[in-house]
Amino acid sequence: MSVINKVLKDLDRRGQQPFSKNAASSAVERRGSHRFGLWLLASLIVITLALVFFWWQSSDDGVMTVTESEAADMPLVQERVEPLVDSSAFTVPTERADAPETGSREQTVIDQNNLASVAVSVPKSEEKTEPESKEVEPKAVEEEPESTADNSSDEAETSGEFRKQPVQLSPAEIAEQHIEKAQKAQQQGRLTSAEEHWRKALAVTPDNKNVRKKLAALQFGRNKVSQALTTLEAGFKRDPSDFEFRLLSARILEKEARPAAALSLLKQATPSATDYPDYVQKQALLAQEVGDYQAAANTYQRLIVAEPAQGRWYLGKALAQQEFAPQTALASYEEALTRITHRPTVDFIHQQIALLEANEPAGEQ
């Protein structure tokens, strides 16, 4: 009743009679406005639900995309767990990497707790080639330990792999390699490296006289006199019949202003004057230099016996004899004149003969 009273009061305020046409029309208008609001609210609810549904659908599509990408990235997972799986049990053919995916493929199932349990489904077209690869790979593994140096190249061609095979080089081949490196380093001015390679070449071939001489010459050129003499001394001790190393040592001592040591070294051996005239001549010159003229004259006499047609040996003997036996030196000068044709040398001999003849009376008095 309170509601009806309120409506009547409201109508009185508006100046309308109860249940008049205007009142009815206003009531209808109110009911129409309420319906329109309800329809508007329902439309908003439907639109909101549709938006929520589409958003949920798109989120599901994103999840599916991630799943497919994980399935596509399966080779990465397989590579990580490869040490836990026997690699000889399966082989992926090269055609799978290039050929596009055709047909239906089962989704890869990965246990997150145990990555080792990986199930990979292979299409039927690839299952036919897989058993062949399984048979080939174990054979390659079994035959590998039996390979030798003879068939290593053939096996490398068939398996497509390259392996280092040890090669045993002879001492001469090793020395040749170091000789080439030493020569190249010496040409480039890398003397320390060159000396090291000459040493290595001599270490594997200690009887190689040419290498020994090259090493000694380089050491002497670098002012390593004692090392050069040691290198040469080891050479003539290994082969006492080879007098070349002694002669080289004597020449180094002579350049170092040690003629007595050089003469003493040469006197330790007496090679044939016919075979080694340079050795005997150096011994005679050193004897003259240190003042041992008698030894010098005797040494020149050995050369005269070996090569009597050489006038220079008579001249050397005459110069040595002039210091302790002038009259004997005149005869040697005369012998030299009959064999020497070089004009300046001939003039020198005439001067010495005149000098001896001028001093002869004073010597008799």
C-alpha positions as CSV (number, residue, x, y, z in Angstrom):
1,M,0.0,0.0,0.0
2,S,2.9,2.3,0.7
3,V,4.1,1.9,-2.9
4,I,0.6,2.9,-4.3
5,N,0.6,5.9,-2.0
6,K,4.0,7.0,-3.2
7,V,2.8,6.7,-6.8
8,L,-0.4,8.7,-6.1
9,K,1.7,11.4,-4.4
10,D,4.0,11.5,-7.3
11,L,1.1,11.9,-9.7
12,D,-0.3,14.7,-7.6
13,R,2.9,16.6,-7.8
14,R,2.9,16.3,-11.6
15,G,-0.7,17.3,-11.9
16,Q,-1.9,14.0,-13.4
17,Q,-4.8,11.9,-12.6
18,P,-4.3,8.4,-11.6
19,F,-4.5,5.9,-14.5
20,S,-4.6,8.7,-17.1
21,K,-3.2,8.4,-20.5
22,N,-0.2,10.5,-19.7
23,A,0.6,8.4,-16.7
24,A,0.3,5.3,-18.7
25,S,2.6,6.6,-21.4
26,S,5.2,7.6,-18.9
27,A,5.0,4.2,-17.3
28,V,5.5,2.6,-20.8
29,E,8.4,4.9,-21.5
30,R,10.0,3.9,-18.2
31,R,9.6,0.3,-19.0
32,G,11.1,0.9,-22.5
33,S,14.1,2.6,-21.1
34,H,14.7,-0.2,-18.6
35,R,14.6,-2.8,-21.4
36,F,17.1,-0.8,-23.5
37,G,19.5,-0.6,-20.6
38,L,19.2,-4.4,-20.1
39,W,19.9,-5.0,-23.8
40,L,22.9,-2.7,-23.7
41,L,24.2,-4.5,-20.6
42,A,23.7,-7.9,-22.2
43,S,25.5,-6.7,-25.4
44,L,28.4,-5.6,-23.4
45,I,28.5,-8.9,-21.5
46,V,28.4,-10.8,-24.8
47,I,31.2,-8.7,-26.3
48,T,33.3,-9.1,-23.2
49,L,32.8,-12.9,-23.3
50,A,33.7,-12.9,-27.0
51,L,36.9,-10.9,-26.4
52,V,37.8,-13.2,-23.5
53,F,37.2,-16.2,-25.7
54,F,39.3,-14.9,-28.6
55,W,42.1,-14.0,-26.2
56,W,42.0,-17.5,-24.7
57,Q,42.1,-19.0,-28.2
58,S,45.1,-16.9,-29.2
59,S,46.9,-17.9,-26.1
60,D,46.3,-21.5,-26.9
61,D,47.7,-21.0,-30.4
62,G,50.8,-19.5,-28.9
63,V,51.2,-22.5,-26.6
64,M,50.9,-24.8,-29.6
65,T,53.5,-22.7,-31.5
66,V,56.0,-23.1,-28.7
67,T,55.3,-26.8,-28.6
68,E,56.0,-27.1,-32.3
69,S,59.1,-25.0,-32.0
70,E,60.3,-27.3,-29.2
71,A,59.6,-30.3,-31.4
72,A,61.5,-28.6,-34.3
73,D,64.5,-28.0,-32.0
74,M,64.7,-31.6,-31.0
75,P,68.1,-32.2,-32.6
76,L,69.6,-29.7,-30.0
77,V,68.1,-31.8,-27.2
78,Q,69.3,-34.9,-28.8
79,E,72.9,-33.5,-29.1
80,R,73.0,-32.7,-25.4
81,V,72.0,-36.2,-24.3
82,E,74.1,-37.8,-27.0
83,P,76.8,-39.0,-24.5
84,L,74.0,-41.0,-22.7
85,V,72.8,-42.7,-25.9
86,D,74.7,-45.2,-27.9
87,S,75.6,-43.2,-31.1
88,S,76.0,-46.4,-33.1
89,A,72.3,-47.3,-32.6
90,F,71.0,-44.8,-35.0
91,T,72.2,-42.4,-37.7
92,V,70.3,-39.5,-39.3
93,P,70.6,-39.5,-43.1
94,T,71.8,-36.3,-44.8
95,E,68.6,-36.2,-46.9
96,R,66.5,-35.3,-43.8
97,A,68.3,-31.9,-43.4
98,D,67.5,-30.7,-46.9
99,A,64.2,-32.3,-47.7
100,P,61.1,-30.5,-46.5
101,E,58.8,-32.1,-43.9
102,T,56.1,-34.1,-45.6
103,G,53.3,-36.2,-44.2
104,S,52.4,-36.4,-40.6
105,R,55.0,-36.6,-37.9
106,E,54.4,-37.6,-34.4
107,Q,55.2,-35.0,-31.8
108,T,58.4,-35.6,-29.9
109,V,57.8,-36.6,-26.3
110,I,60.4,-35.3,-23.8
111,D,60.5,-36.2,-20.2
112,Q,61.6,-33.1,-18.3
113,N,62.8,-35.1,-15.4
114,N,64.9,-37.5,-17.5
115,L,66.3,-36.0,-20.6
116,A,67.8,-39.3,-21.6
117,S,64.4,-40.8,-22.4
118,V,63.8,-39.3,-25.8
119,A,61.4,-40.8,-28.3
120,V,61.9,-39.8,-31.9
121,S,59.6,-41.0,-34.6
122,V,61.1,-41.5,-38.0
123,P,59.0,-41.4,-41.2
124,K,58.7,-44.6,-43.2
125,S,60.7,-43.2,-46.1
126,E,63.7,-42.8,-43.7
127,E,63.3,-46.1,-41.9
128,K,64.5,-47.9,-45.1
129,T,67.9,-46.2,-45.2
130,E,68.6,-46.4,-41.5
131,P,69.4,-50.1,-41.2
132,E,72.1,-49.7,-43.9
133,S,73.9,-46.9,-41.9
134,K,73.7,-49.1,-38.8
135,E,75.5,-51.9,-40.6
136,V,78.2,-49.7,-42.1
137,E,79.2,-47.7,-39.0
138,P,80.1,-50.7,-36.7
139,K,82.3,-52.1,-39.5
140,A,84.2,-48.9,-39.7
141,V,84.7,-48.9,-35.9
142,E,85.9,-52.5,-35.9
143,E,88.3,-52.1,-38.8
144,E,89.9,-48.9,-37.5
145,P,92.2,-50.5,-34.9
146,E,93.5,-53.0,-37.5
147,S,94.6,-50.2,-39.9
148,T,98.3,-50.0,-40.7
149,A,100.6,-47.4,-42.4
150,D,100.1,-49.2,-45.8
151,N,96.3,-49.0,-46.0
152,S,95.8,-45.8,-44.1
153,S,95.3,-43.7,-47.2
154,D,92.7,-46.2,-48.6
155,E,90.8,-46.3,-45.4
156,A,90.9,-42.5,-45.1
157,E,89.3,-42.2,-48.6
158,T,86.5,-44.7,-47.8
159,S,85.7,-43.4,-44.4
160,G,86.2,-39.7,-45.3
161,E,88.4,-39.1,-42.3
162,F,92.0,-38.0,-42.1
163,R,94.4,-39.3,-39.4
164,K,98.0,-38.5,-38.6
165,Q,100.3,-41.4,-39.2
166,P,103.8,-41.3,-37.7
167,V,106.6,-41.3,-40.3
168,Q,110.0,-42.6,-39.4
169,L,112.7,-40.4,-41.0
170,S,116.3,-41.4,-41.4
171,P,119.0,-39.3,-39.8
172,A,120.1,-38.0,-43.2
173,E,116.5,-36.8,-43.9
174,I,116.2,-35.1,-40.6
175,A,119.6,-33.4,-41.1
176,E,118.5,-32.3,-44.6
177,Q,115.4,-30.6,-43.1
178,H,117.6,-28.7,-40.5
179,I,120.1,-27.8,-43.2
180,E,117.4,-26.2,-45.3
181,K,116.1,-24.3,-42.3
182,A,119.6,-23.2,-41.3
183,Q,120.4,-21.9,-44.8
184,K,117.1,-20.0,-45.0
185,A,117.6,-18.5,-41.5
186,Q,121.1,-17.5,-42.4
187,Q,120.0,-15.7,-45.6
188,Q,117.4,-13.8,-43.6
189,G,119.9,-12.8,-41.0
190,R,118.5,-14.9,-38.2
191,L,121.9,-16.2,-37.1
192,T,120.9,-17.6,-33.8
193,S,118.2,-19.8,-35.4
194,A,120.6,-20.8,-38.1
195,E,123.2,-21.9,-35.6
196,E,120.6,-23.9,-33.7
197,H,119.6,-25.8,-36.9
198,W,123.2,-26.4,-37.9
199,R,123.7,-27.9,-34.4
200,K,120.7,-30.2,-34.8
201,A,121.8,-31.3,-38.2
202,L,125.3,-32.1,-36.9
203,A,123.8,-34.0,-33.9
204,V,122.0,-36.5,-36.1
205,T,124.9,-36.8,-38.6
206,P,128.1,-36.1,-36.7
207,D,130.2,-37.4,-39.5
208,N,128.9,-34.8,-42.0
209,K,132.0,-32.7,-42.5
210,N,130.3,-30.1,-44.5
211,V,127.8,-29.4,-41.8
212,R,130.6,-29.2,-39.2
213,K,132.5,-26.7,-41.3
214,K,129.4,-24.6,-41.8
215,L,128.7,-24.5,-38.1
216,A,132.3,-23.7,-37.2
217,A,132.4,-20.9,-39.8
218,L,129.1,-19.4,-38.4
219,Q,130.4,-19.6,-34.9
220,F,133.7,-17.9,-35.8
221,G,131.8,-15.2,-37.7
222,R,129.7,-14.5,-34.6
223,N,133.0,-14.2,-32.6
224,K,132.5,-17.5,-30.8
225,V,136.1,-18.6,-31.3
226,S,136.2,-21.1,-28.5
227,Q,133.0,-22.8,-29.7
228,A,134.3,-22.9,-33.3
229,L,137.6,-24.5,-32.2
230,T,135.6,-27.1,-30.1
231,T,133.5,-27.9,-33.1
232,L,136.5,-28.4,-35.3
233,E,138.4,-30.3,-32.6
234,A,135.6,-32.8,-32.3
235,G,135.8,-33.3,-36.1
236,F,139.5,-34.2,-36.3
237,K,139.2,-36.4,-33.2
238,R,136.5,-38.4,-34.8
239,D,138.6,-38.9,-38.0
240,P,142.4,-38.3,-37.3
241,S,143.1,-39.0,-41.0
242,D,141.2,-35.9,-42.1
243,F,143.6,-33.0,-41.8
244,E,141.2,-30.3,-43.0
245,F,139.7,-29.6,-39.6
246,R,143.2,-29.2,-38.1
247,L,144.1,-26.7,-40.9
248,L,140.9,-24.7,-40.3
249,S,141.7,-24.6,-36.6
250,A,145.2,-23.4,-37.2
251,R,144.0,-20.6,-39.5
252,I,141.5,-19.5,-36.8
253,L,144.4,-19.5,-34.2
254,E,146.6,-17.5,-36.6
255,K,143.9,-14.9,-37.1
256,E,143.6,-14.7,-33.3
257,A,147.3,-13.9,-33.2
258,R,148.2,-17.2,-31.8
259,P,150.8,-18.6,-34.3
260,A,152.6,-20.7,-31.8
261,A,149.4,-22.6,-30.9
262,A,148.6,-23.0,-34.5
263,L,152.0,-24.4,-35.3
264,S,151.8,-26.8,-32.4
265,L,148.5,-28.0,-33.6
266,L,149.8,-28.7,-37.1
267,K,152.9,-30.5,-35.9
268,Q,150.7,-33.1,-34.2
269,A,150.1,-34.6,-37.7
270,T,152.3,-35.1,-40.7
271,P,150.2,-35.5,-43.8
272,S,151.7,-36.2,-47.2
273,A,153.0,-33.0,-48.9
274,T,151.7,-34.4,-52.2
275,D,148.1,-34.8,-50.9
276,Y,148.0,-31.9,-48.6
277,P,150.4,-29.2,-49.9
278,D,148.3,-26.3,-48.2
279,Y,148.7,-28.0,-44.8
280,V,152.5,-28.3,-45.1
281,Q,152.8,-24.8,-46.5
282,K,150.9,-23.3,-43.6
283,Q,153.1,-25.2,-41.2
284,A,156.2,-23.8,-42.9
285,L,154.9,-20.2,-42.9
286,L,154.0,-20.5,-39.2
287,A,157.4,-21.8,-38.4
288,Q,159.0,-18.8,-40.1
289,E,156.6,-16.5,-38.2
290,V,157.6,-17.8,-34.8
291,G,161.3,-17.8,-35.8
292,D,161.8,-21.5,-36.2
293,Y,163.7,-21.1,-39.5
294,Q,165.3,-24.6,-39.4
295,A,161.8,-26.2,-39.2
296,A,160.6,-23.9,-41.9
297,A,163.4,-24.9,-44.3
298,N,162.8,-28.6,-43.6
299,T,159.1,-28.2,-44.2
300,Y,159.8,-26.5,-47.6
301,Q,162.1,-29.3,-48.5
302,R,159.2,-31.7,-48.1
303,L,157.3,-29.6,-50.6
304,I,160.2,-29.6,-53.0
305,V,160.4,-33.3,-52.9
306,A,156.6,-33.6,-53.6
307,E,156.5,-30.8,-56.3
308,P,160.1,-30.2,-57.6
309,A,158.8,-28.0,-60.5
310,Q,157.3,-25.4,-58.1
311,G,159.8,-22.5,-57.8
312,R,157.9,-21.0,-54.8
313,W,159.0,-23.8,-52.6
314,Y,162.7,-23.0,-53.4
315,L,162.0,-19.4,-52.7
316,G,160.5,-20.2,-49.3
317,K,163.4,-22.5,-48.4
318,A,165.9,-19.8,-49.5
319,L,164.2,-17.1,-47.3
320,A,164.3,-19.5,-44.3
321,Q,167.9,-20.5,-44.9
322,Q,169.0,-16.9,-45.3
323,E,168.4,-16.5,-41.5
324,F,170.8,-19.2,-40.4
325,A,172.8,-20.4,-43.6
326,P,173.2,-17.5,-46.1
327,Q,175.5,-19.5,-48.5
328,T,173.0,-22.3,-48.7
329,A,170.3,-19.8,-49.4
330,L,172.2,-18.6,-52.5
331,A,171.8,-22.0,-54.1
332,S,168.1,-22.1,-53.3
333,Y,167.7,-18.6,-54.9
334,E,169.4,-19.8,-58.0
335,E,167.1,-22.8,-58.2
336,A,164.1,-20.5,-57.8
337,L,165.2,-18.3,-60.7
338,T,165.1,-21.2,-63.1
339,R,161.5,-21.9,-62.2
340,I,159.9,-18.6,-61.6
341,T,158.8,-16.2,-64.4
342,H,156.8,-13.6,-62.5
343,R,158.8,-10.4,-63.1
344,P,158.4,-8.7,-59.6
345,T,159.3,-12.0,-58.0
346,V,162.4,-12.4,-60.2
347,D,163.5,-8.9,-59.3
348,F,163.1,-9.6,-55.6
349,I,165.2,-12.8,-56.0
350,H,168.0,-10.8,-57.8
351,Q,168.0,-8.2,-54.9
352,Q,168.4,-11.0,-52.3
353,I,171.2,-12.6,-54.2
354,A,173.0,-9.3,-54.6
355,L,172.5,-8.6,-50.9
356,L,174.0,-12.0,-49.9
357,E,176.9,-11.6,-52.3
358,A,177.6,-8.1,-50.9
359,N,177.6,-9.5,-47.4
360,E,179.8,-12.5,-48.2
361,P,183.2,-10.9,-47.9
362,A,182.3,-9.3,-44.6
363,G,181.1,-12.7,-43.4
364,E,184.5,-14.3,-44.4
365,Q,186.5,-11.5,-42.6
